[in-house]
Amino acid sequence: MEPHVEKIAELTNDNYISWQKDIRAILIERKCWDLVCGVEKEPLADASYRKKRHFLHKKDRAYVTIYFNISKNLRRLISETRDGKRAWEILKTHFQPDSRVRTIELLDSFFSCSMKKGETLGVYASRLRKIISQLQGYGHTLEDVYQVFQLIRFLSIDFKEVIHSMCRWPDAEFKFSNVLEELVAEEARQSQIKVDQEEARQSQIKVDQEEARQSQIKVNQEEAALKPEGEEPLKELKDVKCGKMEQFEFDCRVPNAEEDTVKETSRKENITNSYTTVTCLDSPYTRAWLFDSGSMFHFCKNREWFDTFTPSIKTKKALAAKNTFITVEGTGTVILEFKVRGKIRRVHLNDVCYSPDLRKNIISGSQFDLSGAGFKGKHGRLSVYTKDNKKIFMAMLYKGLYFCNPINVKLRKEASTVQLLFDSQTLIEKFNDANNRYVSNYLKLNPRKSIVKCVVCRKTRRKSFNSFRENLF
């Protein structure tokens, strides 16, 4: 029984050097290598039948071993022979032709090989070793000096000291493998130093920030201690509409009572004698969004505006103007609609920070800039365009700030309801005489059949003055 041999990778157009070493070990294990390399000769004519038969058996075994360990597209190279020695020579001639041009080409690729950007020293050394092994297959061996020279040729200045120390080594130790081992250790040490320096820098930044905060607290305490005891405090800002502190009147959310009264009066004057339906398709109060080019994130103060929302596990703080901090309770997605030239433009704002401490909702101009949007400003109007030069929305200048009035999709869908004021019977009883045609078309039925008993109105019971006078005389 033949000994079990581990299967190797098949021969391809790229792995002849490694395949040659592996198949040689298999042939040695099967006692066929001497026949393939030409050491074992064919038996003479007067040899015994047993020796001749044994020789032919070894020849077939060598051929079969080579044949089944090469890829199918290369088997046609040795398909015309049955001799293992001849098959070995055919493959060697095909992959390693006796040509100086190939040797010169490999030498040129070796001395022009350099480290790529972001490549480690171990990967670069493996590419050099592959070229060295190919040169050895063609019978050309590079000296250790040239191998080490190409290894340290393109190193950075950080390896200067270790290279100077290695150049003083004796010739017996100045080998490719020894130099590579020392350089890999130095590379690992330098990478660890960079990591430690970065951690130290980050920790120093935190210490400096804490010291600045403590110093500011100390200054504020000293200023408070120096104030006179009889000094009156500053009057707090108060909104006259809702009574909220620290709020201007134009930022108040409470609608103006006088404006609402005028709108209600004008609405009642335009009511006609017809049945109407109440349809609410939009939010009753339009809230302007501030378009800020200095903000790094979108902010929204209304929780109901979010289409999707993820609350924060830990309370986060965001730096605002004048070194103040605001609380961020979560992030989510807000969908806004803008009406541009009769068309609806929908904008999806991702990673919107929810902060109820804000007075206005903020659209980040920097986020639009990162996504490739374009901006055009003229006469107090700022237009935002997509990459395809399509207008998304327009912001108007008001007191030094740009504001836009979008429509929230979520609130619009929730507010889209239709409410009937009366049922059909009540509608017929109250409005049939006033507008019979409209009620009939609306209810799509004969109003006379729906009324059980028609109530005679006062106008029909009235008699004219002339007929009454004729009866008297």
C-alpha positions as CSV (number, residue, x, y, z in Angstrom):
1,M,0.0,0.0,0.0
2,E,1.3,3.4,-0.9
3,P,2.0,5.9,1.9
4,H,-0.6,8.7,2.4
5,V,0.7,12.1,1.0
6,E,-1.0,15.4,1.7
7,K,-2.6,17.0,-1.3
8,I,-0.9,20.1,-2.6
9,A,-2.1,23.1,-4.7
10,E,-2.4,22.4,-8.4
11,L,0.1,24.0,-10.8
12,T,-1.0,27.2,-12.4
13,N,0.7,30.0,-14.3
14,D,1.7,31.8,-11.2
15,N,3.0,29.2,-8.6
16,Y,5.5,27.1,-10.4
17,I,8.4,27.8,-8.0
18,S,6.4,26.7,-4.9
19,W,4.7,23.8,-6.8
20,Q,8.1,22.5,-7.9
21,K,9.3,22.2,-4.3
22,D,6.0,20.5,-3.1
23,I,5.9,18.0,-6.0
24,R,9.5,17.1,-5.5
25,A,8.8,16.1,-1.8
26,I,5.9,13.9,-3.0
27,L,8.1,12.2,-5.6
28,I,10.8,11.6,-3.0
29,E,8.1,10.1,-0.7
30,R,7.0,7.8,-3.5
31,K,10.6,6.9,-4.4
32,C,10.4,8.3,-7.9
33,W,12.6,11.4,-7.7
34,D,15.8,9.7,-8.7
35,L,14.1,8.5,-11.9
36,V,12.8,12.0,-12.7
37,C,16.1,13.8,-12.1
38,G,18.0,11.2,-14.2
39,V,20.0,9.5,-11.4
40,E,18.3,6.1,-11.8
41,K,18.9,4.7,-15.3
42,E,16.8,2.2,-17.3
43,P,17.7,-1.5,-16.7
44,L,19.8,-3.2,-19.4
45,A,18.4,-5.6,-21.9
46,D,19.8,-8.7,-20.1
47,A,18.2,-7.6,-16.7
48,S,15.5,-9.7,-15.2
49,Y,11.9,-9.3,-16.0
50,R,11.1,-8.3,-12.4
51,K,13.6,-5.3,-12.5
52,K,12.2,-4.1,-15.8
53,R,8.6,-4.3,-14.6
54,H,9.5,-2.5,-11.4
55,F,11.2,0.3,-13.4
56,L,8.2,0.7,-15.7
57,H,5.9,0.8,-12.6
58,K,7.9,3.7,-11.1
59,K,7.9,5.6,-14.4
60,D,4.2,5.4,-14.6
61,R,3.8,6.4,-10.9
62,A,6.0,9.5,-11.5
63,Y,3.9,10.5,-14.5
64,V,0.6,10.0,-12.8
65,T,1.7,12.0,-9.7
66,I,2.8,15.0,-11.9
67,Y,-0.3,14.8,-14.1
68,F,-2.9,14.9,-11.4
69,N,-1.2,17.8,-9.5
70,I,-1.4,20.3,-12.4
71,S,-4.5,22.3,-13.6
72,K,-6.6,20.9,-16.4
73,N,-5.6,23.6,-18.9
74,L,-1.9,22.7,-18.4
75,R,-2.3,18.9,-18.7
76,R,-2.3,19.1,-22.5
77,L,1.4,20.1,-22.3
78,I,2.3,16.6,-21.1
79,S,-0.5,14.6,-22.7
80,E,1.6,13.3,-25.5
81,T,4.1,11.5,-23.3
82,R,3.9,8.8,-20.6
83,D,7.4,9.3,-19.2
84,G,7.6,11.1,-15.9
85,K,11.1,12.5,-16.6
86,R,10.0,13.8,-20.0
87,A,6.9,15.5,-18.4
88,W,9.1,17.2,-15.8
89,E,11.5,18.6,-18.5
90,I,8.5,19.9,-20.6
91,L,7.1,21.8,-17.6
92,K,10.5,23.2,-16.6
93,T,11.1,24.4,-20.2
94,H,7.7,26.0,-20.3
95,F,7.9,27.9,-17.0
96,Q,11.6,28.4,-16.7
97,P,13.0,28.9,-20.2
98,D,16.8,29.3,-20.4
99,S,16.7,32.9,-21.3
100,R,18.7,35.9,-20.0
101,V,15.9,38.2,-20.9
102,R,13.7,36.8,-18.1
103,T,16.6,37.0,-15.6
104,I,17.2,40.7,-16.5
105,E,13.5,41.4,-16.2
106,L,13.4,39.9,-12.7
107,L,16.5,41.8,-11.6
108,D,14.9,45.1,-12.9
109,S,11.6,44.4,-11.0
110,F,13.7,43.6,-7.8
111,F,15.6,46.8,-7.7
112,S,12.6,48.9,-8.7
113,C,10.4,47.4,-6.0
114,S,9.4,49.9,-3.4
115,M,7.1,50.2,-0.4
116,K,3.5,51.3,-1.1
117,K,1.6,53.8,0.9
118,G,0.3,52.3,4.1
119,E,2.2,49.0,3.5
120,T,3.9,47.3,6.4
121,L,7.4,46.1,6.3
122,G,6.5,42.4,6.5
123,V,4.3,42.6,3.3
124,Y,7.1,44.5,1.5
125,A,9.6,41.9,2.5
126,S,7.4,39.1,1.2
127,R,7.2,40.7,-2.2
128,L,11.0,40.9,-2.3
129,R,11.3,37.2,-1.3
130,K,9.1,36.1,-4.1
131,I,11.3,37.8,-6.7
132,I,14.4,36.3,-5.0
133,S,12.9,32.8,-5.2
134,Q,12.1,33.3,-8.9
135,L,15.7,34.4,-9.6
136,Q,16.9,31.3,-7.8
137,G,14.7,29.1,-10.0
138,Y,16.5,30.6,-13.1
139,G,19.8,29.8,-11.5
140,H,20.7,33.4,-10.4
141,T,21.3,33.9,-6.7
142,L,21.5,37.5,-5.3
143,E,24.1,38.2,-2.6
144,D,22.9,39.2,0.9
145,V,24.3,42.7,0.5
146,Y,21.9,43.4,-2.4
147,Q,19.0,41.8,-0.7
148,V,19.5,43.9,2.5
149,F,20.1,47.0,0.4
150,Q,16.8,46.8,-1.3
151,L,15.1,46.0,2.0
152,I,16.3,49.2,3.7
153,R,16.4,51.4,0.6
154,F,13.0,53.1,0.9
155,L,12.6,53.2,4.7
156,S,11.7,56.4,6.4
157,I,14.1,58.5,8.5
158,D,12.6,57.0,11.7
159,F,14.8,53.8,11.0
160,K,18.0,55.8,10.7
161,E,19.5,54.8,14.1
162,V,18.7,51.1,13.8
163,I,20.1,51.0,10.3
164,H,23.4,52.6,11.4
165,S,23.7,50.0,14.2
166,M,23.0,47.1,11.8
167,C,25.7,48.2,9.4
168,R,28.3,47.4,12.1
169,W,27.2,43.8,12.3
170,P,29.7,41.1,11.1
171,D,29.1,39.5,7.7
172,A,27.9,36.2,9.2
173,E,24.9,38.1,10.9
174,F,24.3,40.6,8.1
175,K,21.6,38.4,6.4
176,F,18.2,39.3,5.0
177,S,16.2,37.4,7.6
178,N,18.2,38.9,10.6
179,V,17.9,42.4,9.3
180,L,14.1,41.9,8.6
181,E,13.5,40.7,12.1
182,E,15.2,43.7,13.6
183,L,13.4,46.2,11.4
184,V,10.0,44.6,12.2
185,A,10.6,44.9,15.9
186,E,11.6,48.6,15.4
187,E,8.4,49.2,13.4
188,A,6.3,47.8,16.2
189,R,8.0,49.9,18.8
190,Q,7.5,53.1,16.7
191,S,3.8,52.3,16.2
192,Q,3.3,51.8,19.9
193,I,5.1,55.1,20.6
194,K,2.7,56.9,18.3
195,V,-0.3,55.4,20.0
196,D,1.0,56.4,23.4
197,Q,1.7,60.0,22.2
198,E,-1.8,60.3,20.8
199,E,-3.4,59.1,24.1
200,A,-1.2,61.5,26.1
201,R,-2.2,64.4,23.8
202,Q,-5.9,63.6,24.2
203,S,-5.6,63.4,28.0
204,Q,-3.7,66.7,28.1
205,I,-6.5,68.4,26.1
206,K,-9.0,67.2,28.7
207,V,-6.9,68.5,31.5
208,D,-6.5,71.9,29.8
209,Q,-10.3,72.2,29.3
210,E,-11.0,71.3,32.9
211,E,-8.4,73.9,34.1
212,A,-10.0,76.6,31.9
213,R,-13.5,75.7,33.2
214,Q,-12.3,75.9,36.8
215,S,-10.5,79.2,36.2
216,Q,-13.7,80.6,34.7
217,I,-15.7,79.5,37.7
218,K,-13.2,81.1,40.0
219,V,-13.3,84.4,38.0
220,N,-17.2,84.4,38.1
221,Q,-17.1,83.9,41.9
222,E,-14.6,86.7,42.4
223,E,-16.8,89.1,40.3
224,A,-19.8,88.1,42.3
225,A,-18.0,88.8,45.5
226,L,-16.9,92.3,44.3
227,K,-20.4,93.5,43.5
228,P,-21.9,96.0,46.0
229,E,-24.6,94.6,48.3
230,G,-27.1,97.4,47.5
231,E,-26.9,97.0,43.8
232,E,-30.2,96.2,42.1
233,P,-30.2,93.1,39.8
234,L,-30.9,93.5,36.2
235,K,-34.5,93.3,35.1
236,E,-35.4,90.0,33.5
237,L,-36.8,89.9,30.0
238,K,-40.5,88.9,30.0
239,D,-42.9,88.2,27.2
240,V,-46.1,90.3,27.4
241,K,-48.3,87.7,25.6
242,C,-47.6,84.5,27.5
243,G,-45.6,85.8,30.5
244,K,-42.6,83.5,29.7
245,M,-39.3,84.8,30.9
246,E,-36.3,85.4,28.7
247,Q,-38.3,85.5,25.5
248,F,-38.9,88.2,22.9
249,E,-42.4,89.0,21.6
250,F,-41.8,87.9,18.0
251,D,-40.6,84.5,19.3
252,C,-43.8,83.8,21.3
253,R,-45.8,80.7,20.2
254,V,-49.1,82.1,21.4
255,P,-51.1,83.5,18.5
256,N,-52.1,87.1,18.6
257,A,-55.7,87.5,19.9
258,E,-56.5,90.6,17.8
259,E,-55.3,89.0,14.6
260,D,-57.4,85.9,15.4
261,T,-60.5,88.0,16.0
262,V,-60.1,89.8,12.6
263,K,-59.7,86.5,10.8
264,E,-62.7,85.0,12.6
265,T,-64.9,88.1,11.7
266,S,-63.9,88.0,8.0
267,R,-64.5,84.3,7.9
268,K,-68.1,84.7,9.3
269,E,-68.9,87.5,6.8
270,N,-68.1,85.3,3.8
271,I,-70.3,82.4,5.0
272,T,-73.1,81.6,2.5
273,N,-76.4,79.7,3.0
274,S,-74.9,76.3,2.0
275,Y,-73.7,73.2,3.7
276,T,-69.9,73.2,4.2
277,T,-67.3,70.7,5.3
278,V,-64.3,71.4,7.5
279,T,-61.1,70.0,6.1
280,C,-57.8,70.6,7.9
281,L,-54.9,69.9,5.5
282,D,-52.2,71.9,7.1
283,S,-50.9,72.9,10.5
284,P,-52.8,75.9,11.9
285,Y,-49.6,77.7,12.9
286,T,-46.6,78.0,10.7
287,R,-43.3,77.7,12.5
288,A,-40.2,79.2,10.8
289,W,-36.9,77.3,10.6
290,L,-33.6,79.2,11.0
291,F,-31.1,78.4,8.2
292,D,-27.7,78.7,9.9
293,S,-24.5,78.2,8.0
294,G,-22.4,78.0,11.2
295,S,-24.3,75.1,12.8
296,M,-22.8,71.6,12.4
297,F,-26.0,69.7,13.0
298,H,-29.8,70.1,12.5
299,F,-31.7,71.0,15.6
300,C,-35.4,70.7,16.4
301,K,-37.3,71.7,19.5
302,N,-40.6,70.0,18.8
303,R,-40.8,66.3,19.5
304,E,-43.9,65.9,17.3
305,W,-42.0,66.9,14.2
306,F,-39.8,63.8,14.2
307,D,-40.8,61.0,11.8
308,T,-38.3,58.6,13.5
309,F,-36.7,59.2,16.9
310,T,-34.0,57.5,19.0
311,P,-33.7,58.8,22.6
312,S,-30.2,59.2,24.0
313,I,-29.1,56.8,26.7
314,K,-26.9,59.5,28.3
315,T,-27.6,63.2,28.4
316,K,-25.5,65.0,25.8
317,K,-24.5,68.6,25.7
318,A,-24.0,70.7,22.6
319,L,-22.0,74.0,22.5
320,A,-24.1,77.0,21.4
321,A,-23.3,80.7,21.0
322,K,-21.5,82.6,23.7
323,N,-20.0,79.4,25.2
324,T,-23.4,78.2,26.4
325,F,-24.5,74.5,26.4
326,I,-27.9,73.0,25.4
327,T,-29.3,69.6,26.2
328,V,-29.7,67.0,23.4
329,E,-32.2,64.3,24.4
330,G,-32.0,62.3,21.2
331,T,-31.7,62.2,17.4
332,G,-34.1,61.3,14.6
333,T,-35.3,62.0,11.1
334,V,-37.5,65.0,10.1
335,I,-39.3,65.2,6.8
336,L,-40.0,68.7,5.5
337,E,-41.9,69.9,2.4
338,F,-41.3,73.1,0.5
339,K,-43.5,74.6,-2.2
340,V,-41.3,75.9,-5.1
341,R,-43.0,77.2,-8.2
342,G,-46.1,75.2,-7.7
343,K,-44.2,71.9,-7.0
344,I,-43.5,70.2,-3.7
345,R,-39.9,69.5,-2.8
346,R,-39.4,67.0,0.0
347,V,-36.3,67.2,2.2
348,H,-35.2,64.4,4.6
349,L,-33.1,65.7,7.4
350,N,-31.1,62.9,9.0
351,D,-29.5,62.9,12.5
352,V,-31.6,65.8,13.7
353,C,-30.8,66.7,17.4
354,Y,-33.8,67.1,19.6
355,S,-33.3,69.9,22.1
356,P,-36.4,71.5,23.8
357,D,-34.2,74.3,25.1
358,L,-34.0,76.0,21.8
359,R,-36.2,78.9,20.7
360,K,-36.1,78.2,16.9
361,N,-35.6,75.1,14.8
362,I,-32.3,75.1,13.0
363,I,-31.4,73.8,9.5
364,S,-27.6,73.3,9.2
365,G,-26.1,74.9,6.2
366,S,-22.8,73.0,6.6
367,Q,-24.7,69.6,6.3
368,F,-26.2,70.8,3.0
369,D,-22.7,71.9,1.8
370,L,-21.2,68.5,2.7
371,S,-23.9,66.7,0.6
372,G,-23.0,68.9,-2.4
373,A,-25.8,71.4,-2.4
374,G,-25.4,74.9,-4.0
375,F,-26.3,78.3,-2.6
376,K,-27.3,81.5,-4.4
377,G,-28.1,84.7,-2.5
378,K,-29.5,88.0,-3.8
379,H,-31.6,90.9,-2.4
380,G,-32.2,89.2,1.0
381,R,-33.1,85.8,-0.5
382,L,-31.0,82.7,-0.2
383,S,-31.9,79.8,-2.5
384,V,-30.6,76.2,-2.0
385,Y,-30.1,74.0,-5.0
386,T,-29.3,70.3,-5.4
387,K,-26.3,68.8,-7.4
388,D,-28.6,68.8,-10.5
389,N,-29.2,72.5,-10.1
390,K,-32.8,71.9,-8.9
391,K,-34.2,74.4,-6.4
392,I,-35.0,72.9,-3.0
393,F,-36.2,75.9,-1.0
394,M,-35.6,79.6,-0.4
395,A,-34.9,81.4,2.9
396,M,-35.7,85.0,3.5
397,L,-33.6,87.5,5.4
398,Y,-35.1,88.9,8.6
399,K,-33.1,90.9,11.1
400,G,-29.8,89.5,10.0
401,L,-31.0,85.9,9.9
402,Y,-32.4,83.6,7.2
403,F,-35.7,81.9,7.8
404,C,-37.8,79.4,5.8
405,N,-41.3,78.1,6.3
406,P,-41.5,74.3,5.6
407,I,-44.4,72.0,6.0
408,N,-44.0,69.0,8.3
409,V,-45.2,65.8,6.6
410,K,-46.0,63.9,9.7
411,L,-48.2,66.7,11.2
412,R,-49.9,67.3,7.9
413,K,-50.9,63.6,7.6
414,E,-52.2,63.5,11.2
415,A,-54.2,66.7,10.8
416,S,-55.9,65.6,7.5
417,T,-59.4,64.9,8.8
418,V,-62.9,65.6,7.5
419,Q,-65.7,66.4,10.0
420,L,-69.3,66.7,9.2
421,L,-71.2,69.4,11.0
422,F,-74.7,67.7,10.8
423,D,-76.3,64.5,9.8
424,S,-78.4,64.2,6.6
425,Q,-81.8,64.6,8.4
426,T,-80.7,67.7,10.3
427,L,-79.2,69.1,7.0
428,I,-82.5,68.7,5.1
429,E,-84.6,70.2,7.9
430,K,-82.4,73.3,8.3
431,F,-81.0,74.1,4.8
432,N,-83.4,72.4,2.3
433,D,-85.5,75.5,1.7
434,A,-82.5,77.8,1.5
435,N,-80.5,75.8,-1.1
436,N,-82.4,72.8,-2.4
437,R,-80.1,72.1,-5.3
438,Y,-76.9,72.1,-3.4
439,V,-78.3,69.8,-0.7
440,S,-79.7,67.4,-3.3
441,N,-76.4,67.2,-5.2
442,Y,-74.4,66.8,-2.0
443,L,-76.5,64.0,-0.4
444,K,-77.4,62.4,-3.8
445,L,-80.9,61.7,-2.7
446,N,-84.4,63.2,-3.1
447,P,-84.8,65.6,-0.2
448,R,-88.7,65.4,-0.3
449,K,-88.7,61.7,0.4
450,S,-86.4,62.1,3.4
451,I,-88.6,64.7,5.1
452,V,-91.4,63.2,7.1
453,K,-93.3,66.4,7.5
454,C,-92.3,69.7,5.9
455,V,-92.4,72.6,8.4
456,V,-94.1,75.7,6.8
457,C,-91.9,78.7,7.2
458,R,-93.1,82.1,8.2
459,K,-92.6,83.6,4.8
460,T,-95.1,81.2,3.1
461,R,-97.8,82.0,5.7
462,R,-97.6,85.7,5.1
463,K,-100.4,87.3,3.1
464,S,-100.0,90.3,0.9
465,F,-101.6,93.7,1.8
466,N,-103.6,93.9,-1.5
467,S,-105.5,90.7,-1.0
468,F,-106.4,91.6,2.5
469,R,-107.7,95.0,1.4
470,E,-109.9,93.4,-1.3
471,N,-111.6,91.3,1.3
472,L,-112.4,94.3,3.4
473,F,-114.2,96.2,0.7
